[in-house]
Amino acid sequence: MPHADPNPTFSASDPTHQHLAPPSQPTPRTPGPGGQALLVALVSRVVLSGIVWFSLRVFDRYPLYPVQLPDSFLPQHPILDGWARWDAAHYIAIAGGGYGGDNPSPRGGVGFFPLFPLLMRGAVELTRQQPTPAALALAGIVIANLCFLLAVPLLAKFAAGQSTPDAGRNAALLLCVAPLSFFFNAAYSESLFLLLCVVSLGAANRGRWWLAAIAAGFASGTRLVGLALLPALLLLAWRRSASRVERAGIALLAPIGAGAYAVYTGWAFGDPLAYFHAQATWGGWQEHVRFYAELFVRHPREALGGDPRHLVILLNLGLCIVSLALLPRVWRRVDPGTALFTTLLVVVQATATWVSLGRYLLPSIGIYLVAGALLTQPRWTGWPRDIVVIGSSFLLVWLAVLFAHGFWVV
């Protein structure tokens, strides 16, 4: 009698034994760079808001500086109040009463571009609330945070398209933990401007020239440096053989926000350059660059151990030096439109002012793209990357708390 083989083998092609094959397991789907970036943005902002809230519950805020407008709009809600300081008061005054008239901002507030306060007023009107300072402050905070949560995943996808998904995730992480990125969540125009810039450059890279031009037009109505998108888009359109009509559309639409604002101030105040005249109220190149250059060179001990506000300027310069050092890599690794836009933001603003320079550099998209790609390289992964992220996060928390308490972090 034949004996059965104790260790039979089966062929995968044998239909009589196909039922013995283990069922295939579905591969778990992981979120892409955009989804992961959104999660990082949410978690980082919840943690940051919690720390700021706790600090305001425990410690009193600083007294107002001589040039500071009253900026405590939501004192009964410390989870929100700390995010409407300094320039938020100017935006709230514009949103509440417009330019000129009784506006307490220098020269009636014309030193601030109109799109962000218009959105604040529109949000309050849409919800049928009275345009009180508290309601406008809340609207500014909500708009800023929504724009930030939209911009971060878009930046991650944009960076991933220029490099790799890991680089996209790193770029979004660096944006979220940048030392001055708390401004994206305050009632400032920074997050709105960032969102419009990412949309504009991202649309241009996909050949959607009209969307790119329209977003650039809104950006130029948000901040003057939105005009840097005009040459960036034209360069990209020329390099990618956009039609003459599309290039003409970019030339017409990209600067329309700034142009319309100049026309408005010319009509309302007889001064199309009113923005520049109002900005001069806070000082010019002599006060914002030369003074600090001489201080740091001739009196470094005073700069480091004297007025603590000088340390904020030193941080601004440090961030600027890092950005300048990365510019050559930006031109090698990033599309020419984004490279030109980033270069204009870094170089022009660094030569114009060192006050608020770190905040002004926040929308320098190309810097995040190349820095995110650098952190994917073997020599930067592990503890070097951790030091960058942890150190930047520590500065972010410290500066956000100081800002919420009214310290001169502008």
TORKOL-4160 file (C-alpha; in steps of 0.2 Angstrom, whole numbers, padded with zeros to 4 digits, m for minus):
410
<pt num="1" X="0000" Y="0000" Z="0000"/>
<pt num="2" X="0008" Y="0017" Z="m0005"/>
<pt num="3" X="0012" Y="0029" Z="0008"/>
<pt num="4" X="0006" Y="0047" Z="0007"/>
<pt num="5" X="0020" Y="0061" Z="0006"/>
<pt num="6" X="0020" Y="0069" Z="0023"/>
<pt num="7" X="0026" Y="0085" Z="0015"/>
<pt num="8" X="0016" Y="0087" Z="m0001"/>
<pt num="9" X="0020" Y="0102" Z="m0012"/>
<pt num="10" X="0007" Y="0111" Z="m0022"/>
<pt num="11" X="0008" Y="0121" Z="m0038"/>
<pt num="12" X="0001" Y="0139" Z="m0038"/>
<pt num="13" X="m0006" Y="0135" Z="m0054"/>
<pt num="14" X="m0016" Y="0120" Z="m0048"/>
<pt num="15" X="m0034" Y="0125" Z="m0047"/>
<pt num="16" X="m0038" Y="0111" Z="m0035"/>
<pt num="17" X="m0027" Y="0120" Z="m0022"/>
<pt num="18" X="m0030" Y="0138" Z="m0025"/>
<pt num="19" X="m0041" Y="0140" Z="m0011"/>
<pt num="20" X="m0027" Y="0136" Z="0001"/>
<pt num="21" X="m0017" Y="0152" Z="m0004"/>
<pt num="22" X="m0019" Y="0165" Z="0010"/>
<pt num="23" X="m0030" Y="0179" Z="0005"/>
<pt num="24" X="m0022" Y="0195" Z="m0001"/>
<pt num="25" X="m0023" Y="0209" Z="0012"/>
<pt num="26" X="m0027" Y="0227" Z="0006"/>
<pt num="27" X="m0012" Y="0239" Z="0008"/>
<pt num="28" X="m0016" Y="0252" Z="0021"/>
<pt num="29" X="m0017" Y="0269" Z="0013"/>
<pt num="30" X="m0006" Y="0282" Z="0020"/>
<pt num="31" X="m0010" Y="0300" Z="0019"/>
<pt num="32" X="0000" Y="0310" Z="0006"/>
<pt num="33" X="0011" Y="0325" Z="0009"/>
<pt num="34" X="m0004" Y="0337" Z="0010"/>
<pt num="35" X="m0013" Y="0327" Z="0022"/>
<pt num="36" X="0002" Y="0324" Z="0034"/>
<pt num="37" X="0006" Y="0343" Z="0032"/>
<pt num="38" X="m0012" Y="0348" Z="0037"/>
<pt num="39" X="m0010" Y="0336" Z="0053"/>
<pt num="40" X="0006" Y="0344" Z="0058"/>
<pt num="41" X="m0001" Y="0362" Z="0056"/>
<pt num="42" X="m0016" Y="0357" Z="0066"/>
<pt num="43" X="m0006" Y="0349" Z="0080"/>
<pt num="44" X="0007" Y="0363" Z="0081"/>
<pt num="45" X="m0006" Y="0376" Z="0082"/>
<pt num="46" X="m0016" Y="0368" Z="0095"/>
<pt num="47" X="m0001" Y="0366" Z="0106"/>
<pt num="48" X="0005" Y="0383" Z="0103"/>
<pt num="49" X="m0012" Y="0391" Z="0107"/>
<pt num="50" X="m0013" Y="0381" Z="0123"/>
<pt num="51" X="0004" Y="0387" Z="0129"/>
<pt num="52" X="0000" Y="0405" Z="0125"/>
<pt num="53" X="m0017" Y="0403" Z="0134"/>
<pt num="54" X="m0008" Y="0396" Z="0149"/>
<pt num="55" X="0005" Y="0410" Z="0149"/>
<pt num="56" X="m0009" Y="0424" Z="0148"/>
<pt num="57" X="m0018" Y="0415" Z="0163"/>
<pt num="58" X="m0003" Y="0415" Z="0173"/>
<pt num="59" X="0007" Y="0431" Z="0169"/>
<pt num="60" X="0002" Y="0449" Z="0166"/>
<pt num="61" X="0005" Y="0457" Z="0149"/>
<pt num="62" X="0018" Y="0471" Z="0146"/>
<pt num="63" X="0012" Y="0489" Z="0147"/>
<pt num="64" X="0009" Y="0497" Z="0130"/>
<pt num="65" X="0024" Y="0505" Z="0121"/>
<pt num="66" X="0022" Y="0524" Z="0117"/>
<pt num="67" X="0019" Y="0520" Z="0098"/>
<pt num="68" X="0008" Y="0505" Z="0102"/>
<pt num="69" X="m0011" Y="0506" Z="0099"/>
<pt num="70" X="m0022" Y="0498" Z="0112"/>
<pt num="71" X="m0023" Y="0480" Z="0107"/>
<pt num="72" X="m0033" Y="0470" Z="0120"/>
<pt num="73" X="m0049" Y="0466" Z="0111"/>
<pt num="74" X="m0054" Y="0449" Z="0119"/>
<pt num="75" X="m0048" Y="0451" Z="0137"/>
<pt num="76" X="m0061" Y="0439" Z="0143"/>
<pt num="77" X="m0055" Y="0425" Z="0131"/>
<pt num="78" X="m0036" Y="0423" Z="0134"/>
<pt num="79" X="m0036" Y="0408" Z="0121"/>
<pt num="80" X="m0039" Y="0422" Z="0108"/>
<pt num="81" X="m0034" Y="0438" Z="0115"/>
<pt num="82" X="m0015" Y="0435" Z="0113"/>
<pt num="83" X="m0017" Y="0433" Z="0094"/>
<pt num="84" X="m0023" Y="0451" Z="0091"/>
<pt num="85" X="m0008" Y="0462" Z="0096"/>
<pt num="86" X="0002" Y="0476" Z="0088"/>
<pt num="87" X="m0003" Y="0478" Z="0069"/>
<pt num="88" X="m0019" Y="0469" Z="0072"/>
<pt num="89" X="m0025" Y="0485" Z="0080"/>
<pt num="90" X="m0022" Y="0494" Z="0064"/>
<pt num="91" X="m0031" Y="0481" Z="0053"/>
<pt num="92" X="m0046" Y="0482" Z="0066"/>
<pt num="93" X="m0047" Y="0501" Z="0065"/>
<pt num="94" X="m0047" Y="0500" Z="0046"/>
<pt num="95" X="m0060" Y="0486" Z="0045"/>
<pt num="96" X="m0071" Y="0496" Z="0058"/>
<pt num="97" X="m0070" Y="0513" Z="0051"/>
<pt num="98" X="m0061" Y="0513" Z="0035"/>
<pt num="99" X="m0046" Y="0524" Z="0030"/>
<pt num="100" X="m0044" Y="0542" Z="0036"/>
<pt num="101" X="m0057" Y="0550" Z="0047"/>
<pt num="102" X="m0055" Y="0545" Z="0065"/>
<pt num="103" X="m0043" Y="0531" Z="0062"/>
<pt num="104" X="m0030" Y="0531" Z="0075"/>
<pt num="105" X="m0017" Y="0523" Z="0064"/>
<pt num="106" X="m0004" Y="0535" Z="0057"/>
<pt num="107" X="m0011" Y="0545" Z="0042"/>
<pt num="108" X="m0027" Y="0536" Z="0044"/>
<pt num="109" X="m0021" Y="0518" Z="0041"/>
<pt num="110" X="m0016" Y="0520" Z="0023"/>
<pt num="111" X="0001" Y="0512" Z="0028"/>
<pt num="112" X="m0009" Y="0495" Z="0027"/>
<pt num="113" X="m0015" Y="0487" Z="0011"/>
<pt num="114" X="m0034" Y="0484" Z="0010"/>
<pt num="115" X="m0038" Y="0466" Z="0006"/>
<pt num="116" X="m0036" Y="0458" Z="0024"/>
<pt num="117" X="m0046" Y="0471" Z="0033"/>
<pt num="118" X="m0059" Y="0470" Z="0019"/>
<pt num="119" X="m0061" Y="0452" Z="0022"/>
<pt num="120" X="m0062" Y="0455" Z="0041"/>
<pt num="121" X="m0076" Y="0467" Z="0039"/>
<pt num="122" X="m0085" Y="0455" Z="0026"/>
<pt num="123" X="m0084" Y="0441" Z="0038"/>
<pt num="124" X="m0092" Y="0451" Z="0052"/>
<pt num="125" X="m0106" Y="0457" Z="0040"/>
<pt num="126" X="m0109" Y="0440" Z="0033"/>
<pt num="127" X="m0112" Y="0433" Z="0050"/>
<pt num="128" X="m0124" Y="0448" Z="0054"/>
<pt num="129" X="m0113" Y="0454" Z="0069"/>
<pt num="130" X="m0110" Y="0471" Z="0074"/>
<pt num="131" X="m0093" Y="0477" Z="0068"/>
<pt num="132" X="m0086" Y="0479" Z="0086"/>
<pt num="133" X="m0067" Y="0478" Z="0089"/>
<pt num="134" X="m0070" Y="0462" Z="0097"/>
<pt num="135" X="m0079" Y="0454" Z="0083"/>
<pt num="136" X="m0067" Y="0461" Z="0070"/>
<pt num="137" X="m0052" Y="0454" Z="0080"/>
<pt num="138" X="m0061" Y="0437" Z="0080"/>
<pt num="139" X="m0064" Y="0438" Z="0062"/>
<pt num="140" X="m0045" Y="0442" Z="0059"/>
<pt num="141" X="m0040" Y="0427" Z="0069"/>
<pt num="142" X="m0051" Y="0415" Z="0061"/>
<pt num="143" X="m0047" Y="0421" Z="0043"/>
<pt num="144" X="m0028" Y="0420" Z="0047"/>
<pt num="145" X="m0030" Y="0402" Z="0054"/>
<pt num="146" X="m0040" Y="0396" Z="0040"/>
<pt num="147" X="m0028" Y="0403" Z="0027"/>
<pt num="148" X="m0014" Y="0395" Z="0036"/>
<pt num="149" X="m0022" Y="0378" Z="0036"/>
<pt num="150" X="m0026" Y="0379" Z="0017"/>
<pt num="151" X="m0008" Y="0385" Z="0013"/>
<pt num="152" X="0002" Y="0372" Z="0023"/>
<pt num="153" X="m0004" Y="0357" Z="0013"/>
<pt num="154" X="m0003" Y="0366" Z="m0003"/>
<pt num="155" X="0015" Y="0371" Z="0000"/>
<pt num="156" X="0018" Y="0353" Z="0004"/>
<pt num="157" X="0011" Y="0347" Z="m0012"/>
<pt num="158" X="0020" Y="0361" Z="m0022"/>
<pt num="159" X="0037" Y="0356" Z="m0013"/>
<pt num="160" X="0034" Y="0337" Z="m0017"/>
<pt num="161" X="0031" Y="0341" Z="m0035"/>
<pt num="162" X="0047" Y="0350" Z="m0036"/>
<pt num="163" X="0057" Y="0337" Z="m0027"/>
<pt num="164" X="0050" Y="0322" Z="m0017"/>
<pt num="165" X="0036" Y="0318" Z="m0005"/>
<pt num="166" X="0048" Y="0318" Z="0010"/>
<pt num="167" X="0054" Y="0335" Z="0004"/>
<pt num="168" X="0037" Y="0341" Z="0004"/>
<pt num="169" X="0033" Y="0335" Z="0021"/>
<pt num="170" X="0049" Y="0343" Z="0028"/>
<pt num="171" X="0045" Y="0359" Z="0019"/>
<pt num="172" X="0028" Y="0360" Z="0028"/>
<pt num="173" X="0036" Y="0355" Z="0045"/>
<pt num="174" X="0049" Y="0369" Z="0043"/>
<pt num="175" X="0035" Y="0382" Z="0039"/>
<pt num="176" X="0025" Y="0376" Z="0054"/>
<pt num="177" X="0040" Y="0378" Z="0067"/>
<pt num="178" X="0048" Y="0393" Z="0059"/>
<pt num="179" X="0053" Y="0405" Z="0074"/>
<pt num="180" X="0041" Y="0418" Z="0068"/>
<pt num="181" X="0027" Y="0408" Z="0060"/>
<pt num="182" X="0016" Y="0412" Z="0074"/>
<pt num="183" X="0011" Y="0427" Z="0064"/>
<pt num="184" X="0002" Y="0416" Z="0052"/>
<pt num="185" X="m0011" Y="0413" Z="0066"/>
<pt num="186" X="m0012" Y="0431" Z="0073"/>
<pt num="187" X="m0024" Y="0444" Z="0065"/>
<pt num="188" X="m0011" Y="0449" Z="0052"/>
<pt num="189" X="m0011" Y="0447" Z="0033"/>
<pt num="190" X="0004" Y="0435" Z="0033"/>
<pt num="191" X="m0006" Y="0419" Z="0031"/>
<pt num="192" X="m0018" Y="0427" Z="0018"/>
<pt num="193" X="m0002" Y="0433" Z="0008"/>
<pt num="194" X="0006" Y="0416" Z="0009"/>
<pt num="195" X="m0009" Y="0407" Z="0003"/>
<pt num="196" X="m0011" Y="0418" Z="m0012"/>
<pt num="197" X="0007" Y="0416" Z="m0016"/>
<pt num="198" X="0007" Y="0397" Z="m0015"/>
<pt num="199" X="m0009" Y="0397" Z="m0026"/>
<pt num="200" X="m0001" Y="0409" Z="m0039"/>
<pt num="201" X="0015" Y="0400" Z="m0041"/>
<pt num="202" X="0007" Y="0383" Z="m0040"/>
<pt num="203" X="m0005" Y="0387" Z="m0053"/>
<pt num="204" X="0008" Y="0394" Z="m0065"/>
<pt num="205" X="0018" Y="0378" Z="m0063"/>
<pt num="206" X="0003" Y="0369" Z="m0069"/>
<pt num="207" X="0001" Y="0381" Z="m0084"/>
<pt num="208" X="m0015" Y="0389" Z="m0077"/>
<pt num="209" X="m0009" Y="0406" Z="m0081"/>
<pt num="210" X="m0026" Y="0415" Z="m0078"/>
<pt num="211" X="m0028" Y="0408" Z="m0060"/>
<pt num="212" X="m0010" Y="0412" Z="m0056"/>
<pt num="213" X="m0013" Y="0430" Z="m0062"/>
<pt num="214" X="m0029" Y="0433" Z="m0052"/>
<pt num="215" X="m0021" Y="0426" Z="m0036"/>
<pt num="216" X="m0006" Y="0437" Z="m0039"/>
<pt num="217" X="m0018" Y="0452" Z="m0041"/>
<pt num="218" X="m0026" Y="0448" Z="m0024"/>
<pt num="219" X="m0008" Y="0446" Z="m0017"/>
<pt num="220" X="m0003" Y="0463" Z="m0023"/>
<pt num="221" X="m0019" Y="0470" Z="m0014"/>
<pt num="222" X="m0013" Y="0462" Z="0002"/>
<pt num="223" X="0005" Y="0467" Z="0003"/>
<pt num="224" X="0016" Y="0478" Z="m0008"/>
<pt num="225" X="0029" Y="0464" Z="m0010"/>
<pt num="226" X="0015" Y="0455" Z="m0019"/>
<pt num="227" X="0021" Y="0464" Z="m0034"/>
<pt num="228" X="0036" Y="0452" Z="m0034"/>
<pt num="229" X="0024" Y="0439" Z="m0042"/>
<pt num="230" X="0023" Y="0449" Z="m0058"/>
<pt num="231" X="0041" Y="0446" Z="m0064"/>
<pt num="232" X="0041" Y="0429" Z="m0057"/>
<pt num="233" X="0025" Y="0424" Z="m0067"/>
<pt num="234" X="0031" Y="0433" Z="m0083"/>
<pt num="235" X="0048" Y="0424" Z="m0082"/>
<pt num="236" X="0039" Y="0407" Z="m0080"/>
<pt num="237" X="0027" Y="0411" Z="m0093"/>
<pt num="238" X="0041" Y="0415" Z="m0105"/>
<pt num="239" X="0051" Y="0400" Z="m0101"/>
<pt num="240" X="0036" Y="0388" Z="m0103"/>
<pt num="241" X="0030" Y="0397" Z="m0120"/>
<pt num="242" X="0013" Y="0404" Z="m0113"/>
<pt num="243" X="0003" Y="0413" Z="m0126"/>
<pt num="244" X="0005" Y="0432" Z="m0129"/>
<pt num="245" X="m0013" Y="0434" Z="m0122"/>
<pt num="246" X="m0009" Y="0424" Z="m0107"/>
<pt num="247" X="0007" Y="0435" Z="m0104"/>
<pt num="248" X="m0003" Y="0450" Z="m0107"/>
<pt num="249" X="m0016" Y="0444" Z="m0094"/>
<pt num="250" X="m0002" Y="0442" Z="m0081"/>
<pt num="251" X="0005" Y="0459" Z="m0084"/>
<pt num="252" X="m0012" Y="0467" Z="m0082"/>
<pt num="253" X="m0019" Y="0457" Z="m0068"/>
<pt num="254" X="m0004" Y="0453" Z="m0056"/>
<pt num="255" X="m0001" Y="0471" Z="m0051"/>
<pt num="256" X="m0020" Y="0476" Z="m0051"/>
<pt num="257" X="m0022" Y="0476" Z="m0032"/>
<pt num="258" X="m0008" Y="0487" Z="m0028"/>
<pt num="259" X="m0013" Y="0498" Z="m0043"/>
<pt num="260" X="m0031" Y="0500" Z="m0037"/>
<pt num="261" X="m0025" Y="0504" Z="m0020"/>
<pt num="262" X="m0014" Y="0518" Z="m0027"/>
<pt num="263" X="m0029" Y="0525" Z="m0037"/>
<pt num="264" X="m0040" Y="0524" Z="m0022"/>
<pt num="265" X="m0028" Y="0534" Z="m0011"/>
<pt num="266" X="m0025" Y="0546" Z="m0025"/>
<pt num="267" X="m0044" Y="0549" Z="m0026"/>
<pt num="268" X="m0048" Y="0549" Z="m0008"/>
<pt num="269" X="m0033" Y="0558" Z="m0001"/>
<pt num="270" X="m0025" Y="0566" Z="m0016"/>
<pt num="271" X="m0009" Y="0556" Z="m0014"/>
<pt num="272" X="m0007" Y="0540" Z="m0024"/>
<pt num="273" X="0009" Y="0537" Z="m0014"/>
<pt num="274" X="0001" Y="0538" Z="0003"/>
<pt num="275" X="0006" Y="0521" Z="0007"/>
<pt num="276" X="0025" Y="0525" Z="0007"/>
<pt num="277" X="0022" Y="0542" Z="0016"/>
<pt num="278" X="0013" Y="0533" Z="0030"/>
<pt num="279" X="0026" Y="0519" Z="0031"/>
<pt num="280" X="0039" Y="0533" Z="0033"/>
<pt num="281" X="0030" Y="0538" Z="0049"/>
<pt num="282" X="0038" Y="0522" Z="0057"/>
<pt num="283" X="0056" Y="0527" Z="0051"/>
<pt num="284" X="0066" Y="0524" Z="0035"/>
<pt num="285" X="0082" Y="0516" Z="0031"/>
<pt num="286" X="0093" Y="0526" Z="0043"/>
<pt num="287" X="0083" Y="0520" Z="0058"/>
<pt num="288" X="0079" Y="0502" Z="0052"/>
<pt num="289" X="0096" Y="0497" Z="0044"/>
<pt num="290" X="0110" Y="0509" Z="0047"/>
<pt num="291" X="0106" Y="0512" Z="0066"/>
<pt num="292" X="0107" Y="0493" Z="0069"/>
<pt num="293" X="0122" Y="0490" Z="0058"/>
<pt num="294" X="0132" Y="0503" Z="0067"/>
<pt num="295" X="0126" Y="0496" Z="0084"/>
<pt num="296" X="0131" Y="0478" Z="0080"/>
<pt num="297" X="0148" Y="0483" Z="0073"/>
<pt num="298" X="0153" Y="0496" Z="0085"/>
<pt num="299" X="0144" Y="0491" Z="0101"/>
<pt num="300" X="0141" Y="0473" Z="0101"/>
<pt num="301" X="0141" Y="0471" Z="0120"/>
<pt num="302" X="0127" Y="0484" Z="0121"/>
<pt num="303" X="0117" Y="0475" Z="0107"/>
<pt num="304" X="0118" Y="0458" Z="0116"/>
<pt num="305" X="0116" Y="0464" Z="0134"/>
<pt num="306" X="0106" Y="0480" Z="0132"/>
<pt num="307" X="0089" Y="0483" Z="0125"/>
<pt num="308" X="0081" Y="0465" Z="0123"/>
<pt num="309" X="0073" Y="0471" Z="0107"/>
<pt num="310" X="0090" Y="0471" Z="0099"/>
<pt num="311" X="0090" Y="0452" Z="0100"/>
<pt num="312" X="0074" Y="0451" Z="0090"/>
<pt num="313" X="0084" Y="0461" Z="0076"/>
<pt num="314" X="0098" Y="0449" Z="0078"/>
<pt num="315" X="0086" Y="0434" Z="0075"/>
<pt num="316" X="0079" Y="0443" Z="0060"/>
<pt num="317" X="0097" Y="0445" Z="0053"/>
<pt num="318" X="0101" Y="0427" Z="0057"/>
<pt num="319" X="0086" Y="0421" Z="0047"/>
<pt num="320" X="0090" Y="0432" Z="0033"/>
<pt num="321" X="0108" Y="0426" Z="0032"/>
<pt num="322" X="0102" Y="0408" Z="0031"/>
<pt num="323" X="0090" Y="0413" Z="0017"/>
<pt num="324" X="0104" Y="0422" Z="0008"/>
<pt num="325" X="0115" Y="0406" Z="0009"/>
<pt num="326" X="0101" Y="0395" Z="0002"/>
<pt num="327" X="0097" Y="0406" Z="m0013"/>
<pt num="328" X="0110" Y="0398" Z="m0025"/>
<pt num="329" X="0103" Y="0381" Z="m0021"/>
<pt num="330" X="0085" Y="0389" Z="m0024"/>
<pt num="331" X="0090" Y="0393" Z="m0042"/>
<pt num="332" X="0097" Y="0376" Z="m0045"/>
<pt num="333" X="0083" Y="0366" Z="m0038"/>
<pt num="334" X="0067" Y="0376" Z="m0039"/>
<pt num="335" X="0058" Y="0382" Z="m0055"/>
<pt num="336" X="0064" Y="0399" Z="m0060"/>
<pt num="337" X="0048" Y="0408" Z="m0056"/>
<pt num="338" X="0048" Y="0403" Z="m0038"/>
<pt num="339" X="0067" Y="0406" Z="m0037"/>
<pt num="340" X="0065" Y="0424" Z="m0044"/>
<pt num="341" X="0050" Y="0428" Z="m0032"/>
<pt num="342" X="0060" Y="0421" Z="m0017"/>
<pt num="343" X="0076" Y="0431" Z="m0022"/>
<pt num="344" X="0066" Y="0447" Z="m0023"/>
<pt num="345" X="0058" Y="0444" Z="m0006"/>
<pt num="346" X="0074" Y="0441" Z="0002"/>
<pt num="347" X="0086" Y="0453" Z="m0006"/>
<pt num="348" X="0074" Y="0468" Z="m0008"/>
<pt num="349" X="0067" Y="0467" Z="0010"/>
<pt num="350" X="0084" Y="0464" Z="0018"/>
<pt num="351" X="0091" Y="0480" Z="0010"/>
<pt num="352" X="0076" Y="0490" Z="0015"/>
<pt num="353" X="0073" Y="0486" Z="0033"/>
<pt num="354" X="0079" Y="0474" Z="0047"/>
<pt num="355" X="0064" Y="0478" Z="0058"/>
<pt num="356" X="0051" Y="0465" Z="0056"/>
<pt num="357" X="0062" Y="0457" Z="0043"/>
<pt num="358" X="0060" Y="0439" Z="0050"/>
<pt num="359" X="0041" Y="0441" Z="0047"/>
<pt num="360" X="0043" Y="0448" Z="0030"/>
<pt num="361" X="0054" Y="0433" Z="0025"/>
<pt num="362" X="0040" Y="0420" Z="0030"/>
<pt num="363" X="0033" Y="0419" Z="0012"/>
<pt num="364" X="0049" Y="0415" Z="0004"/>
<pt num="365" X="0043" Y="0399" Z="m0003"/>
<pt num="366" X="0059" Y="0393" Z="m0011"/>
<pt num="367" X="0068" Y="0393" Z="0005"/>
<pt num="368" X="0056" Y="0380" Z="0012"/>
<pt num="369" X="0057" Y="0370" Z="m0003"/>
<pt num="370" X="0076" Y="0368" Z="m0004"/>
<pt num="371" X="0078" Y="0367" Z="0015"/>
<pt num="372" X="0065" Y="0353" Z="0015"/>
<pt num="373" X="0075" Y="0344" Z="0002"/>
<pt num="374" X="0091" Y="0346" Z="0012"/>
<pt num="375" X="0083" Y="0338" Z="0027"/>
<pt num="376" X="0080" Y="0322" Z="0016"/>
<pt num="377" X="0099" Y="0320" Z="0013"/>
<pt num="378" X="0107" Y="0306" Z="0024"/>
<pt num="379" X="0119" Y="0319" Z="0033"/>
<pt num="380" X="0104" Y="0329" Z="0038"/>
<pt num="381" X="0093" Y="0316" Z="0044"/>
<pt num="382" X="0093" Y="0310" Z="0062"/>
<pt num="383" X="0100" Y="0321" Z="0075"/>
<pt num="384" X="0104" Y="0336" Z="0064"/>
<pt num="385" X="0086" Y="0337" Z="0058"/>
<pt num="386" X="0080" Y="0335" Z="0076"/>
<pt num="387" X="0091" Y="0349" Z="0082"/>
<pt num="388" X="0084" Y="0361" Z="0068"/>
<pt num="389" X="0066" Y="0357" Z="0072"/>
<pt num="390" X="0067" Y="0357" Z="0091"/>
<pt num="391" X="0078" Y="0373" Z="0091"/>
<pt num="392" X="0066" Y="0382" Z="0080"/>
<pt num="393" X="0051" Y="0376" Z="0089"/>
<pt num="394" X="0058" Y="0382" Z="0106"/>
<pt num="395" X="0061" Y="0399" Z="0098"/>
<pt num="396" X="0043" Y="0399" Z="0090"/>
<pt num="397" X="0035" Y="0396" Z="0107"/>
<pt num="398" X="0045" Y="0409" Z="0116"/>
<pt num="399" X="0042" Y="0422" Z="0103"/>
<pt num="400" X="0024" Y="0418" Z="0102"/>
<pt num="401" X="0022" Y="0420" Z="0121"/>
<pt num="402" X="0031" Y="0437" Z="0121"/>
<pt num="403" X="0020" Y="0443" Z="0106"/>
<pt num="404" X="0004" Y="0438" Z="0116"/>
<pt num="405" X="0010" Y="0448" Z="0131"/>
<pt num="406" X="0013" Y="0463" Z="0121"/>
<pt num="407" X="0032" Y="0463" Z="0119"/>
<pt num="408" X="0040" Y="0471" Z="0104"/>
<pt num="409" X="0040" Y="0456" Z="0092"/>
<pt num="410" X="0034" Y="0465" Z="0077"/>
